[in-house]
């Protein structure tokens, strides 16, 4: 019996087709059918996965060559009602969503409907972690398969597909997570498939991300974060809303790209920085190792493929897929690499083509050249680069202060050159050591360390901790997602002064007590009044904001603090949520989901931009 990723990934079009074929009665029973299927035994035999669907021993088969179910006929059920039974649609809806480009590569080859997408990339290429994609392609196309033409507008199929994505996401926003069951998810997957065929890979990927986040929320996945659902919904609505009106370069950006371009970069001498595990809700796992050259440019080597937590944990000990080197990701993070014939994507991912050669070389300490220069860049400049669309890694020197408990778990407090900083876990899966390491580091209060973190846009200084110097062993470092700290790795706690002792002279490092008060100070910025309404709508749907209450007080408070635009946006959001028209007989008409989605999108985009400004200010920008 499989113990990891029990069901293979299913192409969005397959799930949409099977759900659409159900009768209205079976559609109403679909969510219950999915829940029952989760408790049934699963057996994997090569490319075939079998599920016993009832007590009579009827079996459901999913044929997934290469790990992907790309055709509805590949899901077969042996029950008496097949093929018109509930089981096929339930299995497709319970399975992870396959990368659409991979599924297309298995079922379409030059067909008219798919011609606009070009050659499909591999499943790995669809996964992005901190700007590091995972498969090489030699050329780059816009989503339409055409070069961007100045003043070119969206085609009629693209406008139609964008409207379909917007309407499907608006329906999800209207229903909330509890109301967005398998049927609404299937409609969104159908819209995603239509967008991909129309040459809108960015909109298609955004729609799939919404489905993935919804499933995590409905399954009470411990790794689910409401902010991720809000971000996915905002991205899908924003892209779908702008496509019909955009032209030229803006349209090219909104279309997105199916494949990553690779350009020759000659010979490279790289030095390992750290390695991080990858574990996505869509069923992909592996590792990404970050390296730097003598000029401070960053490059990544990735190994991401279908899999679960086991693959994420074990990928660091697999050999990197570049040249003939036998280095593992864990070893490369502390060693070096000499590459000839290198090819590099715009995000810095190294290609692994046949012409690339790579051999092991010596590494460098974080405090020695050439890596030392990464920490020499002013923090405000690093934050500005990340907020401006560059890579989001921050190279910081911090003094550990302690810890504080947040709703999402413990948070490590640090002083970063006088800036109070919250360092959080990059992943909450129990198989990965991020959170355990964070708790142990909180005991190393007063330690001054160099760390690598990923910026989190927030009104205060906040980042995900990825790697750090060893708190006790000079010259060593720890990858927070791969290495497990022990109590013996921590420095001995300093002896407290007796109460009668006079205060000691101030230490050269900033006093830890100063930033902890600043970090723990309550956030008085009233923008949270708008942000919480955005999150309430994403989780509970439009009806949550339609409840009567003194909503005008929130708008007045925003106006008093000089956030008049925020107050007006909140008024419109609440008005759109509460509006219900009646017909000539006094009966309520369906809600205007489009108006509510546009009001919600305006609120989301506004808070995102304000957060960017506040984030830069919090870091001293």
N, C-alpha and C positions, 0 to 999 in steps of 0.2 A: 504494500500500500504506500502510495506517495505520502511523504511527510512535508513537502514544500511545494507551494503553488499547485495545489491539487488539481485544479481545472486549468486547461490551457487557455491562452489568450484567444479571444474571439473578435473577428473584424466587426467594426461598428455596423456596416451594412447588413451583416448576417443577423445580428441582434434585432435591428430595426425590421428586417423582413419577417422574422419569426414572430415578433410581437404583433406586427400589423396583421398577420394571418389569423390571429386568435379571434374567436367570437367575443362579443361584448361580455358575455357571462364569464368566459375564461380570463379575460383581461382583469376583471374585478378580483379574481382569485390568484393573480400572478404573484403578487408580493408574498402571499401565504405559501405559494408553491416554492418560491425561492428559499424561504425560511426552512421548509421541510427538507429541501434538497441538501441544505448545508449539513444535516445530521446523517446523511446517507453515506455508506462506505464507498470509497473511491479506489480503483485499481488502475495502475498505469502499466501498459504493455507496449513498449516502443513508442510509436507515434499515436497510439490509440489509448484513450482514457475511458474506462467503463464505470458507470455509476448505477448501483441498484436502487431503483426508484420506488419500489413498493414491497410489501411483505410477501408478494407472490414470486418475487425473484426477477421481475422484469428489469431488463438492463437498458441503460441509455449509453450510446457510444458516441464519443467525439473523436473524429479522425483529424489529427493536427500535425501534418508533416512540417518539420522545422519548428514545432511548438505553437503554431497558429492555425486556428480554424478559419479558413478563408471562404467557405461556401456553405450555404444552409444545408445542402445535401450531405455534408460531412457530419451532421448531427442526426443520428438515427435512434429511434426509440422502439423497444420491443413490446410496449404495452398494447392493449386491445384497441385503444383509441388512436394510435399512431397512424399517419403522421400528423393528425389534427389534434394532438394531445397538448397538455400544458407543459409537459416535461421538457421538450426541446427549447421552448422559449425561456423557461425558468433556468435551464442550464446556461444558455447564452447570456442571460441577464446577470447570473451569479458569477460568471467568469470575468477575469480582467479584460480590459479593452485593449485589443491589439493595436500596435502602431499601424496606422492606415497605409503608409507608404510600403511597409513590408507586405501587408495583406494584398495590396494592389499588385505588387511585384509577382505574387503567386497566382493571381487570377486574371490579370489584364496584361496584354502585350500588344500595344499599338492600337487598342480599340478607340473608336471615335470619342466615346464618352470620357476616356481617361487620357487622351492625347495631350491635354493641357498640362498634365502633371510631370511630363518627362519621365525618365527612367527612375523607378522607385529606389529609395535608399534602403539600407538594412535597418532592422529594428533598433540596433544600437544607436544609429545616427539620430534617432528621435529623442534620445535622452540627453538632457542638458543638466549639468551640475556645476553651478558657479561659473558658467561660461565655457565648460569643457564638454563638447559633444564627443561622440564615441565611434564614428566610423568615417573612413576616408571616401571622398568622391572627387573626381578630377575636375569637374566643372560646376558652374553655378547658373541656375536659372531663376527667373522670377516665378512666382506661383503660376503664372499663366503660360509659362514656357516661351515667353517672348522677352526681348530686351525692353527695358523701360523707355517709353517714348514720351518726350515732353508734351504736356497738355493732353496725354491720352487719358480717357475716362474708362470707367468700368464697363464691361460688356453687359448686355441684358441678362445673360445667365448668371453673371457674377452679382449683379444687383439683386436678382431674384434669390440667389443662394444666401446673400447677406441678410435679406429680409427674413428668410426662413430661420437662420441662426438667431437673429434678434428676437423673433416671435417665440421660438422655442425656449430661449433663456428667460424671456419675460414671463412665460408661463411657469417656469421653475421659480422665479423670484416671487411670483404671485402666490405660489403654493407653499413655499418654504421647504425645509429639508424633510419634515414629516410628511408633507403632501406630495413630494416629488418621488413617487415610487417608480417601479420598473417601466410603466407605460410612458410617463413623461420623460424618463431617461432615454427610452427608445426613440421618442420623437426628436430628442436632442441629438442622438447618434445619427439618425437619418439626416438631419440638417447638416451635421458634420460631414457625412459622406457626400452630400450634394455640394457642399462648399469645396471639398477636395476635388471633385470632378470638374467644378467650375474654375479651378485654378486659384483657390483661396486657402492655401495650406495653413496660414496663420489663424484664420477664423476657425478652420476645422480642428486644429490642435487645441485652441482655446475652448471650443465646445466640449471636446473630449475631457479636458482638464476639469470642467464643471461636473461632468458625470463622475469622474474619479473622486472628486472631493465630496460629492453627494453620497456616494456609496460608503466612503469612509465615515461620514457623519452618521448615516443611518445604521451602520454596523457598530457604532460606538468604538471605533478604532482609537486606541490610546494615543496614536501619533496624529490624530486629526486636530487641526487648528482652524478655528473659525476664520481667522485672518486669511488663511489660504483659500477658503471658499469665497470670501469677499473678493480677494484678488482675482480669482479665476472668473467669477461672474463679471467683474468690472472689465477685465480684458476682453472677454467674449462680446459683451455689449458694446464696448468702445469701438472695437474693430468692425463689428457688423454695422454699427450706426454710421461710421465714417465712410465705408467703402463706396456706397452709391454716390457720394458727393465729392470724393477725392479725385485728384488728377496728378499726372506726372510722378515726381519723386515720392510724394505722400502716398499715392496709390500703390507704388511699388513696395513701399515699406509695409503697408497694410496687407498686401497680398502675401508677403512673406516668401520664403524660399524653401523648396523641397530638399535641396542638397547644399552641402557646404563646399565652397570653393577652396581648392588647395593650390598654393603657388610655390614654386621652388624657392628654397631659402639657403642653398649652398651647404656649407659646413657649419655646425653649431657645437659649442662647448658648453654643456649644461651642468648645473649643480643642483642636487636634490634639496628641496625645501621641506615637504611633508607629503603624506598620503592620507586620503580620506575615503571612507566607505560610501557607497551609493546604495540606497534602498528606497525605491519609489512605490507609491500606492498603486501604480499601474502595472506592477509585476516585473520590474527590472532591478538588477542589483549588480554590484561589482566594486571597483575602486578607481580612483583618479589620483594620480601622483603629479604634484606641482614641482616644476623646476625653474631655475632662473639662469640667465647668461651674464656675462661680464658687464653688459650695459644696463642691467636691471629689468630686461624684458622677461615676461613669464611665458612658459610653455607647459603643456599638460600631456600626459600619457594616460590613456583611458582603457579600461576593460570592463564594459558594461553589457550585459546580455540578460535574457529572460532568467529569472531566478528570484529567490527570497532571501531571508536573513542569513541562511547558511552560506550562500554565495557571497553576500556582502562581507561576511566575516572571513571567508577563505580566500577571497580574490587578492588580498594583499600579499599572499604567499605564492601567487602564480607569477610566472615569468612575464615581463612586460612584452607587449606585442609590437616590437619595433626592431628591425634588423635581426642580427643573430645573437644578440646579447642574452645571457641566461639570468640577468638580474631580475629579482622579484620586485614588486611595487614597494614592499617594505624596505628592501635593500636600496633601491633607487632613491628613496626619500632621504637617505643619508650618504649616498655615494654620488658619483657623477656619470655623465654620458657624453661620449664624443660621437657625433652624428655627421655623416656625409651624405650628400644627395637628399637633404631634408626637404620635405614638403610640409607647409603649415597653413592652417585655416585662419580666417580673420580673428578668431577667438584665441589663437595660440595653440590649438590642438595639433600635435605632431601626426603626420600621416604615416601609414605603415605599408606603403607600396613596395613593389618588388625591387625598385631601384634604391631604396633607403638602406644604408648601412649604419650600424651602431655598435660601439664597444664600450665596455666599462671603463670609467676613469675615476680619478680621485674626487672626493667631495670637498665641501668647505663648511666650516663652522658658521653659525649665524652671526657671530661677532667678528668674523674675519672677511676680508675681501674675497670675492666680489659681492657676497650676499649682504654684508654689513650696510651697503648703500641703500638697501630697501628700507631699513629702519631710519635712515638719515632724512628721508622725505618728510616734511612737516605733516602732522596728522591732519590738519585742516585741508591741506592740498590732496592728501589721499582720499579723504571723504568727498571733496569736490569732484575728483575724478570718478569715483564710484557713482555718485548721484548724477553725473553727466553722461553715464552710459559706458564707462570703462569697466575693467574688472573690479569686483567688489571686495577683494581681499585688503585687509588693513594690517600693517606691520607696526606693532605697538610695543612700547616699553611701559610696563604697569607695575604698581605696587598693590599686592593683594590686601584687601581690607577685611573681608568676611563674607557673609552670605545673608540673603534675605529670601523669604518664601513668597512666591507669587502664585497666582492661580494655576499657572502651567508647571509649577515646580520650583525647586531651589534655583536661585540666581546668584552668581558669584559677583561680589562687589570689588571694584578696583579703582585706584587713582591713576589716571593717565595724564601726567604732566599738569596736574591741577584740574583736569576734567573728570568729574564723577562718572564712572562707567559701569554698566551692567553687562556681564558676560553670561550668555545662556548656552544651553546644550544645543548642538546642531541637529541632533536626532534623539527621539525618546524611545526607540525600540529597545526592549530589555536585552536583546542579544548584543547590542552595541554598548560600549562602556562610557559613552559621553557623560551621562548624568552621574554615574558613580564616580568618575574622575573629577567632575565638577565639585561634588560634595567633599571629596578628600582635599582638593586644592583650597577649599574654604578654610581648612585647618592650618594652612601655611601662611597665616596672617603676617603681614610685614615683609614677605618675600618680594624681591624686585626681580621681575622676569621679562624677557622678550617673548611675545606671543604673536601668533597669526590668527586673525579672526575675520569673519565675514560680516560686513556692515548690515545692520537692520535699520531701515528708515523709520525713525520714531522721533517724537518731540524731545526725547532725552538721548544721551549717548548710550548706544546699545549695539551689541554685536554678538555673533555666535562664535564661541571659542573652538578653534580647530586644532591648534598645536601650540606647545609651550616649551620653554626651556625646562629642564629637570630642576625641581626646587631644591634638590640636595646635591646632585652630581653635576659639577661644572662641565660644560662641553657636551652634555647629553641633552636630548630633547624627546618630547613625548607627543605622539599623534593621538589626540583625544578620542578618536573613533576606533582606534586599532589597539593601542597599548593600554594595559590596565595598571593603574597606580596601586601601590600597597602602602599601608601605614608606615612601613620601614623606609619608604621613599621620601617621607616628609621630614623637614628639619625639626630638631627638638624645639619645643615651645620655649619662648623666653621666660625667665623667672620674673614674676610680678614684683614690683617694689613694695616693701612693707608700708602700711598706711602712714607711719611716722616719718618715712624717708622723704627728703625734699625732692621736688620734681627734678628729673635729670635734664641735662641740656638737650635742646632739640636735635634730632638726628638729621643727617643730610637729606634723607628721603622725606617726602611729604608725610605729615602725620596722618595715619589711617583714620583717626577719629573725625578729621575735618570732612573728607569726602563722604563718609558714611551718613552724616547728617544731611548733606546735600542730596545724596542719592535717595534717601528715604523720605525726603520732604514730599508732602502731598502735591499732586499735580493740580494746580489751580487753573490751568488753561481751559477756558470753557468750550474749546473745540470738541471736547469729548461728548458734549451734549448732542452734536450732530453725528459724531462717529458711532455712538451707541445705537442711534436710530438706524444707521446703515447696517450694523451687525444684527440688530433685532429683526430687520426685514429679511436679511439673507437666511437667518436661522428659522424664523417663525412665519415668514410670508407677509403679504400685504395686510392681512387682517390684524396682525399685531399692532400695526401703526394706526389702524382705523378705530381702535378702542377710544372711547371718550376720555378726556383728561385735560389738565391744564397745560397743554402744549405751548400756548402763547407765552408762558413764563420763560420757557427755554429760549424762545426767539428773542424775547426782550433782554434776557441776560447776554445773549450774543451781541445784540446791538449796543448794550452798555459798554461792552469791552472792545468796541471798535470793529467788531466782526459783522457788519451789517449785511454783507453778501451771504455769510453763513446763515444769518437769521432768515433772510429771504428764501434761501434754498431749503431750509428746514420747513418754512411755511408751505412751500410748494410741495414738498415731499409728503407732508401730512395731509394736505388737501387732496393730492392725487390718491392717497391711500383710502381716504374716507369717501371720495366721490362715488356715488351710485345713482344712475339715472333710472327713471321709471317710464314704462310705456303708457299708452293712452288709458289702459285699465288699471294703472297704479302698481303694476308688477315691476319688481326690480329687474333691470337689465344687467347683463354680464358686465363686470368691471372693465374699465379701460386699462388693460395690462400694459399697453404700449406707453400711455402717459406716465403710469407709475414707474415703469422701467427707465424712462428718460429722466424723470425726476431723481430716481435713485442713482442713476449714472452720474448726473450732474453733482450730486452730493458726494459721491465716491471720488470723482476726479478732483473736486475742490479740496477735499481732505488730503488726498494724496499730494497735491502740490503744496499745501500748507505744511504738511509733515516734512516734505523735502526742505523747505525753508527753515523750519524749526530744527530739523536734524542738523543742517549745516551750522546753524547758530549754536546748537548745543555742543558741537565739537570745536567751537571757536572760529568757524568760518565767517 
